[in-house]
Amino acid sequence: MAKKYLRISEKDIDLIVSELDQWAEGQLGSKLTWALLEERFGFSRQALQAKPQIKAAYDIAKLALSSGLVKSRQQNDKDIDNLIQENRRLKAQIEEHQRKEYLWKQRWQRIAYHIREKGSHLSTIDQPIPPNKKVPNERETLVILRPFDNEIPPSGRI
């Protein structure tokens, strides 16, 4: 027995186009076929394709789905979870850097204090390297700065 299909009204067109727009955004899944639309709305493929608004919305949705422009809801949820996790990790990393910066500033304040106590000024020590002098290379700099990488002693012991 042959299926009997109804005529498509303007209201039906608007509903179908709206749903195809949701498909194009990845809200209704990643598989879209004319057969699925036939089953969902009760109109033949030929009747659906005959309406330019429906055909255009279908083509846009298929293009979006096939080109990877949209992601499934599961993929979006996974991406959101990954971003939340990365955000938490970065916040923790920022807090750790802020803690280290605070300790570093305290240490340099102590160093500046003791330089001044020895009769010198930080400004005489923190000078540009003269142009005729050799600048330490990266390895030499690491050796020079290695003692400063130790744990910062409590303020009573320097």
DSSP file (Angstrom, degrees, kcal/mol; ACC not computed):
  #  RESIDUE AA STRUCTURE BP1 BP2  ACC     N-H-->O    O-->H-N    N-H-->O    O-->H-N    TCO  KAPPA ALPHA  PHI   PSI    X-CA   Y-CA   Z-CA
    1    1 A M              0   0    0      0, 0.0     2,-0.1     0, 0.0     0, 0.0   0.000 360.0 360.0 360.0 132.8    0.0    0.0    0.0
    2    2 A A        -     0   0    0      1,-0.1     2,-0.2     0, 0.0     0, 0.0  -0.438 360.0-110.7 -77.4 145.9    1.4    3.4   -1.0
    3    3 A K        -     0   0    0     -2,-0.1     2,-0.6     1,-0.0    -1,-0.1  -0.481  24.7-136.5 -73.0 145.4    2.0    6.1    1.6
    4    4 A K        -     0   0    0     -2,-0.2     2,-0.3    39,-0.0    -1,-0.0  -0.927  20.9-161.8-105.6 121.7   -0.2    9.1    1.5
    5    5 A Y        -     0   0    0     -2,-0.6    38,-0.1    38,-0.0     2,-0.1  -0.787   8.5-135.4-105.1 146.2    1.6   12.4    1.9
    6    6 A L        -     0   0    0     36,-0.7    38,-0.3    -2,-0.3     2,-0.2  -0.452  29.9 -94.0 -90.8 166.3    0.1   15.7    2.8
    7    7 A R        -     0   0    0     -2,-0.1     2,-0.6    36,-0.1    -1,-0.1  -0.556  40.8-115.1 -77.8 148.2    0.8   19.1    1.3
    8    8 A I        -     0   0    0     -2,-0.2     2,-0.1    39,-0.1    -1,-0.1  -0.755  31.0-155.9 -89.4 122.6    3.4   21.2    3.0
    9    9 A S     >  -     0   0    0     -2,-0.6     4,-2.3     1,-0.1     5,-0.1  -0.407  31.4-105.8 -88.8 169.9    2.0   24.5    4.5
   10   10 A E  H  > S+     0   0    0      1,-0.2     4,-2.5     2,-0.2     5,-0.2   0.872 124.0  54.0 -61.6 -37.0    4.0   27.7    5.3
   11   11 A K  H  > S+     0   0    0      2,-0.2     4,-2.2     1,-0.2    -1,-0.2   0.901 108.2  49.2 -64.2 -40.9    3.8   26.7    9.0
   12   12 A D  H  > S+     0   0    0      2,-0.2     4,-2.9     1,-0.2     5,-0.2   0.912 109.7  51.9 -63.5 -42.4    5.3   23.3    8.1
   13   13 A I  H  X S+     0   0    0     -4,-2.3     4,-3.0     1,-0.2     5,-0.3   0.941 110.1  48.4 -59.4 -48.2    8.1   25.0    6.1
   14   14 A D  H  X S+     0   0    0     -4,-2.5     4,-2.3     1,-0.2    -1,-0.2   0.911 113.3  47.7 -59.2 -43.2    9.0   27.3    9.0
   15   15 A L  H  X S+     0   0    0     -4,-2.2     4,-2.2     2,-0.2    -2,-0.2   0.923 114.3  45.6 -63.8 -45.9    9.0   24.4   11.4
   16   16 A I  H  X S+     0   0    0     -4,-2.9     4,-2.5     2,-0.2    -2,-0.2   0.918 114.0  48.3 -66.1 -43.7   11.2   22.2    9.1
   17   17 A V  H  X S+     0   0    0     -4,-3.0     4,-2.2    -5,-0.2    -1,-0.2   0.906 110.8  52.1 -63.4 -40.9   13.6   25.1    8.3
   18   18 A S  H  X S+     0   0    0     -4,-2.3     4,-1.7    -5,-0.3    -1,-0.2   0.912 111.3  46.5 -60.9 -42.8   13.9   25.9   12.0
   19   19 A E  H  X S+     0   0    0     -4,-2.2     4,-1.9     1,-0.2    -2,-0.2   0.881 110.0  52.9 -68.7 -37.2   14.7   22.3   12.8
   20   20 A L  H  X S+     0   0    0     -4,-2.5     4,-2.4     2,-0.2    -1,-0.2   0.860 105.9  55.1 -65.4 -34.1   17.3   22.1    9.9
   21   21 A D  H  X S+     0   0    0     -4,-2.2     4,-1.2     2,-0.2    -1,-0.2   0.902 106.9  50.1 -63.1 -40.1   18.9   25.2   11.4
   22   22 A Q  H  <>S+     0   0    0     -4,-1.7     5,-2.4     1,-0.2     6,-0.5   0.878 109.2  51.9 -64.9 -36.8   19.2   23.4   14.7
   23   23 A W  H ><5S+     0   0    0     -4,-1.9     3,-1.8     1,-0.2    -2,-0.2   0.919 105.2  54.9 -63.1 -43.1   20.8   20.5   12.8
   24   24 A A  H 3<5S+     0   0    0     -4,-2.4    -1,-0.2     1,-0.3    -2,-0.2   0.786 107.0  51.5 -61.9 -27.0   23.3   22.9   11.2
   25   25 A E  T 3<5S-     0   0    0     -4,-1.2    46,-0.3    -3,-0.2    -1,-0.3   0.448 118.4-113.6 -88.6  -1.1   24.3   24.0   14.7
   26   26 A G  T < 5S+     0   0    0     -3,-1.8     3,-0.4    -4,-0.3    47,-0.3   0.626  81.5 123.4  82.6  13.5   24.8   20.4   15.8
   27   27 A Q  S   <S+     0   0    0     -5,-2.4    -4,-0.2     1,-0.2     3,-0.1   0.730  74.2  41.4 -80.5 -21.8   21.9   20.4   18.3
   28   28 A L  S    S-     0   0    0     -6,-0.5     2,-0.2     1,-0.4    -1,-0.2   0.270 120.0 -81.4-112.9  12.1   20.1   17.4   16.8
   29   29 A G        -     0   0    0     -3,-0.4    -1,-0.4    42,-0.1    -3,-0.1  -0.637  38.9 -86.2 119.4-177.3   22.8   15.0   16.0
   30   30 A S  S    S+     0   0    0     -2,-0.2     2,-0.5    -3,-0.1    -1,-0.1   0.432  97.3  78.5-113.2  -1.7   25.4   14.5   13.3
   31   31 A K        +     0   0    0     -3,-0.2     2,-0.4     2,-0.0    -1,-0.1  -0.944  51.4 169.9-114.9 122.1   23.4   12.3   10.8
   32   32 A L        +     0   0    0     -2,-0.5     2,-0.3    30,-0.1     3,-0.1  -0.993   4.8 160.1-132.9 125.0   20.9   14.1    8.5
   33   33 A T     >  -     0   0    0     -2,-0.4     4,-1.7     1,-0.1     5,-0.1  -0.942  49.3-117.8-137.5 160.9   19.1   12.4    5.6
   34   34 A W  H  > S+     0   0    0     -2,-0.3     4,-2.9     1,-0.2     5,-0.2   0.891 116.8  57.7 -63.1 -38.0   16.1   13.1    3.5
   35   35 A A  H  > S+     0   0    0      1,-0.2     4,-2.4     2,-0.2    -1,-0.2   0.895 104.3  51.4 -60.2 -39.3   14.7    9.7    4.7
   36   36 A L  H  > S+     0   0    0      1,-0.2     4,-2.2     2,-0.2    -1,-0.2   0.905 111.2  47.1 -64.3 -40.8   15.0   11.0    8.3
   37   37 A L  H  X S+     0   0    0     -4,-1.7     4,-2.6     2,-0.2     5,-0.4   0.893 109.8  53.8 -67.3 -39.3   13.1   14.1    7.4
   38   38 A E  H  X S+     0   0    0     -4,-2.9     4,-2.4     1,-0.2     5,-0.3   0.945 113.2  43.0 -57.0 -48.5   10.4   12.1    5.6
   39   39 A E  H  < S+     0   0    0     -4,-2.4    -2,-0.2     1,-0.2    -1,-0.2   0.883 115.9  48.5 -65.3 -40.1    9.9   10.0    8.7
   40   40 A R  H  < S+     0   0    0     -4,-2.2    -2,-0.2    -5,-0.2    -1,-0.2   0.872 126.8  22.1 -71.7 -38.5   10.0   13.0   11.1
   41   41 A F  H  < S-     0   0    0     -4,-2.6    -2,-0.2     2,-0.2    -3,-0.2   0.592  96.5-123.3-110.9 -13.7    7.6   15.2    9.3
   42   42 A G     <  +     0   0    0     -4,-2.4   -36,-0.7    -5,-0.4     2,-0.3   0.680  69.2 121.0  81.1  17.0    5.5   12.8    7.1
   43   43 A F        -     0   0    0     -6,-0.4    -1,-0.3    -5,-0.3    -2,-0.2  -0.849  65.8-105.6-112.4 151.6    6.2   14.5    3.8
   44   44 A S     >  -     0   0    0     -2,-0.3     4,-2.5   -38,-0.3     5,-0.2  -0.293  26.5-116.4 -71.3 159.2    7.9   12.8    0.8
   45   45 A R  H  > S+     0   0    0      1,-0.2     4,-3.1     2,-0.2     5,-0.2   0.915 117.4  52.8 -59.0 -43.8   11.4   13.6   -0.2
   46   46 A Q  H  > S+     0   0    0      1,-0.2     4,-1.4     2,-0.2    -1,-0.2   0.891 109.6  48.0 -61.6 -40.6   10.2   15.1   -3.5
   47   47 A A  H  > S+     0   0    0      2,-0.2     4,-0.6     1,-0.2    -1,-0.2   0.910 113.9  47.1 -67.6 -41.2    7.8   17.4   -1.6
   48   48 A L  H >< S+     0   0    0     -4,-2.5     3,-1.1     1,-0.2     7,-0.3   0.934 113.5  47.5 -64.4 -46.5   10.5   18.5    0.8
   49   49 A Q  H 3< S+     0   0    0     -4,-3.1    -1,-0.2     1,-0.2    -2,-0.2   0.749 101.6  66.5 -67.7 -23.5   13.0   19.1   -1.9
   50   50 A A  H 3< S+     0   0    0     -4,-1.4    -1,-0.2    -5,-0.2    -2,-0.2   0.721  84.7  80.8 -72.0 -20.3   10.5   21.1   -4.0
   51   51 A K  S <X S-     0   0    0     -3,-1.1     4,-2.7    -4,-0.6     3,-0.3  -0.791  72.7-152.8 -90.0 115.0   10.4   23.8   -1.4
   52   52 A P  H  > S+     0   0    0      0, 0.0     4,-2.6     0, 0.0     5,-0.2   0.839  93.2  53.9 -58.5 -35.9   13.4   26.1   -1.9
   53   53 A Q  H  > S+     0   0    0      2,-0.2     4,-2.3     1,-0.2     5,-0.2   0.915 112.8  43.4 -65.0 -41.3   13.6   27.2    1.7
   54   54 A I  H  > S+     0   0    0     -3,-0.3     4,-2.7     2,-0.2     5,-0.2   0.926 114.1  49.8 -69.1 -44.9   13.7   23.6    2.9
   55   55 A K  H  X S+     0   0    0     -4,-2.7     4,-2.6    -7,-0.3    -2,-0.2   0.916 113.2  46.8 -60.3 -44.4   16.2   22.5    0.2
   56   56 A A  H  X S+     0   0    0     -4,-2.6     4,-2.4    -5,-0.2    -1,-0.2   0.928 113.7  47.3 -64.7 -45.2   18.5   25.5    1.1
   57   57 A A  H  X S+     0   0    0     -4,-2.3     4,-2.3    -5,-0.2    -2,-0.2   0.882 112.8  50.3 -63.9 -37.8   18.3   24.8    4.8
   58   58 A Y  H  X S+     0   0    0     -4,-2.7     4,-2.9     2,-0.2     5,-0.2   0.939 110.6  48.7 -64.0 -48.1   19.0   21.1    4.2
   59   59 A D  H  X S+     0   0    0     -4,-2.6     4,-2.4     1,-0.2    -2,-0.2   0.900 112.4  48.6 -60.9 -41.2   22.0   21.8    2.0
   60   60 A I  H  X S+     0   0    0     -4,-2.4     4,-2.6     2,-0.2    -1,-0.2   0.925 112.8  47.8 -64.3 -44.2   23.4   24.3    4.6
   61   61 A A  H  X S+     0   0    0     -4,-2.3     4,-2.5     2,-0.2    -2,-0.2   0.921 112.5  48.5 -63.9 -43.8   22.9   21.7    7.4
   62   62 A K  H  X S+     0   0    0     -4,-2.9     4,-2.9     2,-0.2     5,-0.2   0.913 112.2  49.4 -62.7 -42.1   24.5   18.9    5.4
   63   63 A L  H  X S+     0   0    0     -4,-2.4     4,-2.2    -5,-0.2     6,-0.3   0.930 111.8  48.1 -62.6 -45.3   27.5   21.1    4.6
   64   64 A A  H  <>S+     0   0    0     -4,-2.6     5,-1.4     1,-0.2     6,-1.1   0.913 115.9  44.3 -62.0 -42.4   27.9   22.1    8.2
   65   65 A L  H ><5S+     0   0    0     -4,-2.5     3,-0.6     1,-0.2    -2,-0.2   0.904 116.7  44.5 -70.3 -41.2   27.7   18.5    9.3
   66   66 A S  H 3<5S+     0   0    0     -4,-2.9    -2,-0.2     1,-0.2    -1,-0.2   0.785 111.5  52.1 -77.0 -26.2   30.0   17.1    6.6
   67   67 A S  T 3<5S-     0   0    0     -4,-2.2    -1,-0.2    -5,-0.2    -2,-0.2   0.466 110.6-115.9 -90.6   0.4   32.7   19.8    6.9
   68   68 A G  T < 5S+     0   0    0     -3,-0.6    -3,-0.2    -4,-0.4    -4,-0.1   0.677  74.5 133.6  77.1  15.9   33.1   19.4   10.6
   69   69 A L      < +     0   0    0     -5,-1.4     2,-0.3    -6,-0.3    -4,-0.2   0.768  68.6  47.6 -69.3 -24.0   31.8   23.0   11.3
   70   70 A V  S    S-     0   0    0     -6,-1.1     2,-0.3    -5,-0.1   -44,-0.1  -0.854  74.0-149.6-117.5 155.0   29.6   21.6   14.0
   71   71 A K        -     0   0    0     -2,-0.3   -42,-0.1   -46,-0.3    -2,-0.0  -0.858  27.5-101.3-118.3 154.9   30.4   19.2   16.8
   72   72 A S     >  -     0   0    0     -2,-0.3     4,-2.7     1,-0.1     5,-0.2  -0.294  34.5-110.8 -68.0 160.7   28.2   16.7   18.5
   73   73 A R  H  > S+     0   0    0    -47,-0.3     4,-2.7     1,-0.2     5,-0.2   0.885 121.3  53.7 -60.2 -38.3   26.7   17.7   21.9
   74   74 A Q  H  > S+     0   0    0      2,-0.2     4,-2.4     1,-0.2    -1,-0.2   0.914 109.4  47.2 -63.2 -42.4   29.0   15.0   23.4
   75   75 A Q  H  > S+     0   0    0      2,-0.2     4,-2.8     1,-0.2    -2,-0.2   0.906 112.1  50.3 -65.8 -40.8   32.0   16.5   21.8
   76   76 A N  H  X S+     0   0    0     -4,-2.7     4,-2.7     2,-0.2    -2,-0.2   0.927 111.0  48.8 -61.6 -44.2   31.0   20.0   22.9
   77   77 A D  H  X S+     0   0    0     -4,-2.7     4,-2.5     2,-0.2    -2,-0.2   0.903 112.4  48.6 -61.8 -41.0   30.5   18.7   26.5
   78   78 A K  H  X S+     0   0    0     -4,-2.4     4,-2.5     2,-0.2    -2,-0.2   0.915 111.8  49.0 -64.9 -42.9   33.9   17.0   26.4
   79   79 A D  H  X S+     0   0    0     -4,-2.8     4,-2.5     2,-0.2    -2,-0.2   0.902 111.2  50.0 -62.5 -41.2   35.5   20.2   25.0
   80   80 A I  H  X S+     0   0    0     -4,-2.7     4,-2.6     2,-0.2    -2,-0.2   0.925 110.5  49.6 -63.7 -44.5   33.9   22.2   27.8
   81   81 A D  H  X S+     0   0    0     -4,-2.5     4,-2.5     1,-0.2    -2,-0.2   0.914 111.4  49.4 -60.5 -42.4   35.1   19.8   30.4
   82   82 A N  H  X S+     0   0    0     -4,-2.5     4,-2.7     1,-0.2    -2,-0.2   0.904 111.7  48.6 -62.9 -41.3   38.6   20.0   29.0
   83   83 A L  H  X S+     0   0    0     -4,-2.5     4,-2.7     2,-0.2    -2,-0.2   0.893 110.9  50.2 -67.0 -39.2   38.5   23.8   29.0
   84   84 A I  H  X S+     0   0    0     -4,-2.6     4,-2.4     2,-0.2    -2,-0.2   0.930 112.4  47.5 -62.7 -44.6   37.2   23.8   32.6
   85   85 A Q  H  X S+     0   0    0     -4,-2.5     4,-2.3     2,-0.2    -2,-0.2   0.919 113.6  47.3 -63.0 -43.7   40.0   21.5   33.7
   86   86 A E  H  X S+     0   0    0     -4,-2.7     4,-2.8     1,-0.2    -2,-0.2   0.895 110.3  53.5 -65.0 -38.9   42.6   23.6   31.8
   87   87 A N  H  X S+     0   0    0     -4,-2.7     4,-2.4     2,-0.2    -2,-0.2   0.920 109.8  47.4 -60.8 -44.8   41.2   26.8   33.4
   88   88 A R  H  X S+     0   0    0     -4,-2.4     4,-2.3     2,-0.2    -2,-0.2   0.911 112.6  49.7 -62.0 -43.0   41.6   25.3   36.9
   89   89 A R  H  X S+     0   0    0     -4,-2.3     4,-2.3     1,-0.2    -2,-0.2   0.914 111.8  47.8 -62.8 -43.5   45.1   24.2   36.1
   90   90 A L  H  X S+     0   0    0     -4,-2.8     4,-2.6     2,-0.2    -1,-0.2   0.882 110.1  52.0 -67.3 -37.8   46.0   27.6   34.8
   91   91 A K  H  X S+     0   0    0     -4,-2.4     4,-2.5     2,-0.2    -1,-0.2   0.920 111.1  47.6 -62.6 -42.6   44.5   29.3   37.8
   92   92 A A  H  X S+     0   0    0     -4,-2.3     4,-2.3     1,-0.2    -2,-0.2   0.900 111.9  50.6 -64.0 -39.8   46.6   27.1   40.1
   93   93 A Q  H  X S+     0   0    0     -4,-2.3     4,-2.4     2,-0.2    -2,-0.2   0.904 110.1  49.5 -65.1 -41.3   49.7   27.8   38.0
   94   94 A I  H  X S+     0   0    0     -4,-2.6     4,-2.7     2,-0.2    -2,-0.2   0.923 110.3  50.8 -63.0 -44.2   49.0   31.6   38.3
   95   95 A E  H  X S+     0   0    0     -4,-2.5     4,-2.4     1,-0.2    -2,-0.2   0.907 110.5  49.3 -60.5 -41.0   48.6   31.3   42.1
   96   96 A E  H  X S+     0   0    0     -4,-2.3     4,-2.6     2,-0.2    -1,-0.2   0.915 111.7  48.4 -65.1 -42.1   51.8   29.4   42.3
   97   97 A H  H  X S+     0   0    0     -4,-2.4     4,-2.6     2,-0.2    -2,-0.2   0.889 111.1  50.8 -64.8 -38.2   53.7   32.0   40.2
   98   98 A Q  H  X S+     0   0    0     -4,-2.7     4,-2.3     2,-0.2    -2,-0.2   0.905 110.3  49.6 -65.3 -40.2   52.2   34.8   42.4
   99   99 A R  H  X S+     0   0    0     -4,-2.4     4,-2.2     2,-0.2    -2,-0.2   0.942 113.4  45.9 -61.8 -47.7   53.3   33.0   45.5
  100  100 A K  H  X S+     0   0    0     -4,-2.6     4,-2.8     1,-0.2    -2,-0.2   0.888 111.3  52.5 -64.0 -38.9   56.9   32.6   44.1
  101  101 A E  H  X S+     0   0    0     -4,-2.6     4,-2.7     2,-0.2    -1,-0.2   0.915 108.7  50.5 -62.9 -42.0   56.9   36.2   42.9
  102  102 A Y  H  X S+     0   0    0     -4,-2.3     4,-2.1     2,-0.2    -2,-0.2   0.931 113.1  45.3 -60.4 -46.3   55.9   37.4   46.4
  103  103 A L  H  X S+     0   0    0     -4,-2.2     4,-2.3     2,-0.2    -2,-0.2   0.887 112.2  52.2 -65.0 -38.9   58.7   35.3   48.0
  104  104 A W  H  X S+     0   0    0     -4,-2.8     4,-2.6     2,-0.2    -2,-0.2   0.916 109.0  49.7 -63.4 -43.7   61.2   36.5   45.3
  105  105 A K  H  X S+     0   0    0     -4,-2.7     4,-2.1     1,-0.2    -1,-0.2   0.908 110.2  50.9 -62.8 -41.2   60.3   40.1   46.1
  106  106 A Q  H  X S+     0   0    0     -4,-2.1     4,-2.1     2,-0.2    -1,-0.2   0.923 110.7  49.4 -60.1 -43.6   60.8   39.5   49.8
  107  107 A R  H  X S+     0   0    0     -4,-2.3     4,-2.7     1,-0.2    -2,-0.2   0.926 110.7  48.7 -63.8 -44.6   64.2   38.0   49.1
  108  108 A W  H  X S+     0   0    0     -4,-2.6     4,-2.8     1,-0.2    -1,-0.2   0.840 108.6  54.7 -66.5 -31.4   65.3   40.9   46.9
  109  109 A Q  H  X S+     0   0    0     -4,-2.1     4,-2.3     2,-0.2    -1,-0.2   0.914 109.9  46.8 -65.0 -41.2   64.2   43.3   49.6
  110  110 A R  H  X S+     0   0    0     -4,-2.1     4,-2.5     2,-0.2    -2,-0.2   0.922 113.0  49.0 -65.3 -43.0   66.4   41.5   52.1
  111  111 A I  H  X S+     0   0    0     -4,-2.7     4,-2.4     1,-0.2    -2,-0.2   0.935 112.0  48.4 -61.8 -45.9   69.3   41.5   49.7
  112  112 A A  H  X S+     0   0    0     -4,-2.8     4,-2.2     1,-0.2    -1,-0.2   0.897 110.3  52.7 -61.1 -40.3   68.8   45.2   49.0
  113  113 A Y  H  X S+     0   0    0     -4,-2.3     4,-2.3     1,-0.2    -1,-0.2   0.936 111.7  44.7 -59.6 -47.9   68.7   45.8   52.8
  114  114 A H  H  X S+     0   0    0     -4,-2.5     4,-1.6     2,-0.2    -2,-0.2   0.832 110.0  54.7 -71.0 -31.8   71.9   44.0   53.4
  115  115 A I  H  <>S+     0   0    0     -4,-2.4     5,-2.2     2,-0.2    -1,-0.2   0.934 111.7  45.5 -62.7 -44.4   73.7   45.7   50.4
  116  116 A R  H ><5S+     0   0    0     -4,-2.2     3,-1.6     1,-0.2    -2,-0.2   0.888 109.7  54.5 -65.3 -39.4   72.7   49.0   51.9
  117  117 A E  H 3<5S+     0   0    0     -4,-2.3    -1,-0.2     1,-0.3    -2,-0.2   0.808 102.8  57.5 -64.2 -29.5   73.8   47.9   55.4
  118  118 A K  T 3<5S-     0   0    0     -4,-1.6    -1,-0.3    -3,-0.2    -2,-0.2   0.432 126.3-101.4 -81.7   1.6   77.3   47.0   53.9
  119  119 A G  T < 5S+     0   0    0     -3,-1.6     2,-0.2     1,-0.4    -3,-0.2   0.558  88.9 106.4  93.4   8.2   77.6   50.6   52.8
  120  120 A S      < -     0   0    0     -5,-2.2     2,-0.4    -6,-0.2    -1,-0.4  -0.637  61.8-128.0-111.7 173.0   76.7   50.1   49.1
  121  121 A H    >>  -     0   0    0     -2,-0.2     3,-1.3     1,-0.1     4,-0.8  -0.953  14.9-129.8-123.3 144.8   73.7   50.9   47.1
  122  122 A L  H >> S+     0   0    0     -2,-0.4     4,-3.2     1,-0.3     3,-0.8   0.845 108.6  63.9 -58.3 -33.6   71.6   48.6   44.9
  123  123 A S  H 34 S+     0   0    0      1,-0.3    -1,-0.3     2,-0.2    -3,-0.0   0.800  99.4  52.7 -63.9 -27.5   71.8   51.2   42.2
  124  124 A T  H <4 S+     0   0    0     -3,-1.3    -1,-0.3     1,-0.1    -2,-0.2   0.727 116.2  40.0 -78.6 -20.2   75.6   50.7   42.1
  125  125 A I  H << S+     0   0    0     -4,-0.8     2,-1.7    -3,-0.8    -2,-0.2   0.830 104.8  64.9 -93.7 -38.5   75.2   47.0   41.7
  126  126 A D  S  < S+     0   0    0     -4,-3.2    -1,-0.2    -5,-0.1    -4,-0.0  -0.558  77.2 134.7 -89.2  74.7   72.2   46.9   39.3
  127  127 A Q        -     0   0    0     -2,-1.7    -3,-0.1    -3,-0.2     2,-0.0  -0.833  61.7 -96.2-119.3 155.2   74.0   48.5   36.4
  128  128 A P        -     0   0    0      0, 0.0    -1,-0.1     0, 0.0     0, 0.0  -0.371  48.6-101.0 -64.3 152.6   74.1   47.7   32.7
  129  129 A I        -     0   0    0      1,-0.1     6,-0.1     2,-0.1     4,-0.0  -0.628  44.2-106.1 -75.9 130.1   77.0   45.6   31.6
  130  130 A P    >   -     0   0    0      0, 0.0     3,-1.8     0, 0.0    -1,-0.1  -0.238  25.9-119.9 -57.5 145.7   79.7   47.8   30.0
  131  131 A P  T 3  S+     0   0    0      0, 0.0     4,-0.1     0, 0.0    -2,-0.1   0.768 111.1  55.1 -61.9 -26.7   79.8   47.4   26.2
  132  132 A N  T 3  S+     0   0    0      2,-0.1     2,-0.3     0, 0.0    -3,-0.0   0.492  94.1  88.2 -86.4  -1.2   83.4   46.3   26.2
  133  133 A K  S <  S-     0   0    0     -3,-1.8     2,-0.4     1,-0.0    -4,-0.0  -0.719  84.0-111.6 -99.2 148.5   82.7   43.4   28.7
  134  134 A K        -     0   0    0     -2,-0.3    -2,-0.1     1,-0.0     3,-0.0  -0.627  27.9-134.0 -79.4 128.8   81.6   39.9   27.7
  135  135 A V        -     0   0    0     -2,-0.4    -1,-0.0    -4,-0.1     2,-0.0  -0.652  30.3-104.9 -80.0 136.0   78.1   39.1   28.7
  136  136 A P        -     0   0    0      0, 0.0    -1,-0.1     0, 0.0     2,-0.0  -0.340  35.9-124.9 -60.9 140.1   77.7   35.7   30.4
  137  137 A N     >  -     0   0    0      1,-0.1     4,-2.6    -3,-0.0     5,-0.2  -0.184  34.6 -89.8 -75.9 179.8   76.2   33.1   28.1
  138  138 A E  H  > S+     0   0    0      1,-0.2     4,-2.2     2,-0.2     5,-0.1   0.890 127.1  48.8 -61.6 -40.9   73.1   31.2   29.2
  139  139 A R  H  > S+     0   0    0      2,-0.2     4,-2.0     1,-0.2    -1,-0.2   0.937 112.6  47.2 -65.2 -46.1   75.1   28.4   30.8
  140  140 A E  H  > S+     0   0    0      1,-0.2     4,-2.5     2,-0.2    -2,-0.2   0.896 111.1  52.8 -61.5 -40.0   77.3   30.8   32.8
  141  141 A T  H  X S+     0   0    0     -4,-2.6     4,-2.7     1,-0.2    -1,-0.2   0.907 106.9  52.2 -62.4 -42.1   74.2   32.7   33.8
  142  142 A L  H  X S+     0   0    0     -4,-2.2     4,-1.4     1,-0.2    -1,-0.2   0.901 110.1  48.7 -61.2 -40.2   72.6   29.5   35.1
  143  143 A V  H  < S+     0   0    0     -4,-2.0    -2,-0.2     2,-0.2    -1,-0.2   0.915 113.1  47.5 -64.9 -42.6   75.7   28.7   37.2
  144  144 A I  H  < S+     0   0    0     -4,-2.5    -2,-0.2     1,-0.2     4,-0.2   0.901 118.6  39.9 -64.3 -41.2   75.7   32.3   38.6
  145  145 A L  H >X S+     0   0    0     -4,-2.7     3,-1.4     1,-0.2     4,-0.6   0.597  88.4  93.7 -87.4 -11.4   72.0   32.2   39.4
  146  146 A R  G >< S+     0   0    0     -4,-1.4     3,-1.8     1,-0.3     4,-0.4   0.875  80.8  56.6 -52.0 -43.8   71.8   28.6   40.7
  147  147 A P  G >4 S+     0   0    0      0, 0.0     3,-1.0     0, 0.0    -1,-0.3   0.825 102.7  57.0 -58.9 -27.9   72.4   29.6   44.4
  148  148 A F  G <4 S+     0   0    0     -3,-1.4    -2,-0.2     1,-0.2    -3,-0.1   0.620  94.1  67.7 -77.6 -11.2   69.3   31.9   44.1
  149  149 A D  G << S+     0   0    0     -3,-1.8    -1,-0.2    -4,-0.6     3,-0.1   0.560  78.8 105.7 -83.9  -8.1   67.2   28.9   43.0
  150  150 A N  S <  S-     0   0    0     -3,-1.0     2,-0.0    -4,-0.4     0, 0.0  -0.177  91.5 -74.0 -65.1 164.9   67.5   27.4   46.5
  151  151 A E        -     0   0    0      1,-0.1    -1,-0.2     0, 0.0    -2,-0.0  -0.349  56.4-106.6 -57.9 138.6   64.6   27.4   48.9
  152  152 A I        -     0   0    0     -3,-0.1    -1,-0.1     1,-0.1     3,-0.1  -0.562  37.4-130.1 -72.9 122.8   64.2   30.9   50.2
  153  153 A P        -     0   0    0      0, 0.0    -1,-0.1     0, 0.0     5,-0.0  -0.319  33.4 -86.0 -71.4 157.8   65.4   30.8   53.9
  154  154 A P    >   -     0   0    0      0, 0.0     3,-1.9     0, 0.0     0, 0.0  -0.235  47.6-101.9 -57.6 156.5   63.2   32.3   56.6
  155  155 A S  T 3  S+     0   0    0      1,-0.3     3,-0.1    -3,-0.1    -3,-0.0   0.679 119.3  61.4 -60.2 -19.3   63.7   36.0   57.0
  156  156 A G  T 3  S+     0   0    0      1,-0.2     2,-0.5     2,-0.0    -1,-0.3   0.720 102.1  54.9 -79.5 -21.3   65.8   35.5   60.2
  157  157 A R    <         0   0    0     -3,-1.9    -1,-0.2     1,-0.1     0, 0.0  -0.938 360.0 360.0-120.6 114.4   68.5   33.5   58.3
  158  158 A I              0   0    0     -2,-0.5    -1,-0.1    -3,-0.1    -3,-0.1   0.357 360.0 360.0-125.3 360.0   70.2   34.9   55.2
